[in-house]
Amino acid sequence: MKKIILLLSVCVILLNACGTKDKKSAKGNWAQSERKEFMRNCISSAKKTYEERGQQPDSAVITCMCQFSGEMIEEQHAYKDAGKIAPNDIKIIMEGAAKKCLAR
């Protein structure tokens, strides 16, 4: 449960920091550069959060959760709107990612 809360807070920070560099994207149609930026920011933020808490980051779990949450967010939101996702919706996305990625 601590990992879910940790990654939830990372995701919220990440989504608030997102910006668009390419043309505007529609739901389910992020530009490749937007996907890469999301993954880079998500992984970086998650690792930093783990380290700030004195925990060893698990790269496989972090990558899995960032990838899964990115896919879920992309299905429901345009990239430019990702930072406006309600905290409860982020929690649901991260719980789904945790179930998938922590079960490995």
Secondary structure, 3 states (H helix, E strand, C coil): CHHHHHHHHHHHHHHHHCCCCCCCCECCECCHHHHHHHHHHHHHHHHHHHHHCCCCCCHHHHHHHHHHHHHHHHHHCCHHHHHHCCHHHHHHHHHHHHHHHHCC
